[in-house]
Amino acid sequence: MYNLPRQSVPAEIIKIISREWKNKDLGIQSITKENLREIETVCRQIEESVIPKQFVKKKLPGKIGHGIFLHPKAEPILRDQVIAPYSGTFTIVPQNEQDHADYAFDPVTDLHLTKEEQKKYDPKRRFHPKRLYSIKLDASKVGNFTRFINHSEKPNVIAYLVSSKKNPYEIIYFAKKKINPGEQLLVSYENEENSYWGPLGIKPFAMTPKTFRIDSSLKIYTDL
Ligand SMILES: C[S@@+](CC[C@H](N)C(=O)[O-])C[C@H]1O[C@@H](n2cnc3c(N)ncnc32)[C@H](O)[C@@H]1O
């Protein structure tokens, strides 16, 4: 069951990030007190009902799998409102040699590890001081409903790395624009390097938040 509201970065990994990214810009997005309250609220909802009641998980046609929709009777979600933290398991992996992971983010890259750290996180290889590592946040085994949010080049959801007293590094999904009841929540999986779909050799299905919608009886319909 994917019911983990949010995930703290292990203290040892925080130490490595702080050491390696000292004086560099991690691109952390600032958030408001209202955002912090929204995070607390959605975390409580995940604890109570796994999928917050304003969202619906539905199986889509073809090979896309499941997706997340805003309930047709819910209030619209306004731009910059919090959707939820993206939760999963944090690890450190060699930067250019990691397996493709369908449910993973690399929120921090370009880390050097000490000999002891390489022994712990990359035990099968000989120490190399210049090898680069990234932090991986993987929701394949542990996570919450955000792991079911599909990809679009015209997304209504955006992921930011944020920092708060409770969690120094956390990926939070926000509304990128207004999300209307019945629409699908979609985020872009790609960064500048087209890193997600390229290695898979798959062309993603081109959908917008309105391509598939759900009606008042929670059935999927499409204008296609
Ligand atoms: C993070 S998961 C999203 C949830 C997934 N649909 C499920 O049911 O578990 C990512 C996977 O969903 C599918 N997916 C997401 N967006 C897609 C798209 N636009 N076209 C085709 N497949 C998509 C792909 O299989 C992708 O590897």
The ligand as an ORCA input file, in Angstrom:
! r2SCAN-3c Opt
* xyz 0 1
  C       5.490      7.243    -12.203
  S       4.631      6.001    -13.106
  C       3.023      6.706    -13.280
  C       1.938      5.776    -12.820
  C       1.700      4.590    -13.697
  N       0.751      4.913    -14.766
  C       1.174      3.414    -12.870
  O       0.044      2.947    -13.077
  O       1.899      2.973    -11.969
  C       5.411      6.117    -14.651
  C       4.967      5.117    -15.686
  O       3.626      5.369    -16.109
  C       3.500      5.218    -17.520
  N       3.225      6.551    -18.108
  C       3.173      7.726    -17.483
  N       2.885      8.728    -18.328
  C       2.758      8.181    -19.552
  C       2.492      8.715    -20.849
  N       2.264     10.008    -21.078
  N       2.459      7.817    -21.882
  C       2.668      6.494    -21.682
  N       2.926      5.933    -20.480
  C       2.970      6.777    -19.412
  C       4.829      4.675    -17.997
  O       4.761      3.269    -17.936
  C       5.799      5.189    -16.960
  O       6.988      4.424    -16.870
*
